[in-house]
Amino acid sequence: MIKIHTMSSLHYQYQRPQPVAAPKKEEATDKPLTFQEILNQKMKEKNVKLT
């Protein structure tokens, strides 16, 4: 015997729940770093490792 909940989930009249995409946050911090900023970060990391 077929259980009713398995039938109803595949029935053409029942809409399947669609995943909702999270809204993208548009912030100024999301812009890519410049070469100079990346270089400064790398130099700071090296200085911390050396000390």
C-alpha positions in Angstrom: 0.0 0.0 0.0 1.3 3.5 -0.9 1.5 6.0 1.8 -0.3 9.3 1.1 2.6 11.6 1.9 4.7 10.0 -0.8 2.0 10.5 -3.4 1.2 14.1 -2.5 4.8 15.2 -2.7 5.0 14.1 -6.4 1.6 15.2 -7.4 1.6 17.7 -10.3 -0.9 20.1 -8.6 1.3 20.5 -5.5 4.1 23.0 -6.0 7.4 22.0 -4.7 9.1 24.4 -2.3 11.8 26.4 -4.1 14.9 27.4 -2.2 15.0 31.2 -1.6 18.3 32.8 -2.6 19.7 35.0 0.1 19.8 38.7 -0.9 23.3 39.9 -1.9 24.7 42.5 0.4 26.1 45.5 -1.4 28.7 47.0 0.8 31.7 49.2 0.1 33.9 46.6 1.9 33.1 44.0 -0.8 35.2 45.8 -3.5 38.4 44.1 -4.5 41.6 45.3 -2.8 44.2 47.2 -4.8 47.7 45.9 -5.4 49.1 48.3 -2.8 46.7 47.2 -0.1 47.5 43.5 -0.7 51.2 44.3 -0.7 50.9 46.1 2.6 49.0 43.2 4.2 51.6 40.7 3.0 54.4 42.9 4.4 52.6 43.2 7.8 52.2 39.4 7.9 55.9 38.8 7.2 56.9 41.3 9.9 54.7 39.6 12.5 56.2 36.2 11.6 59.8 37.5 11.8 59.4 39.0 15.3 
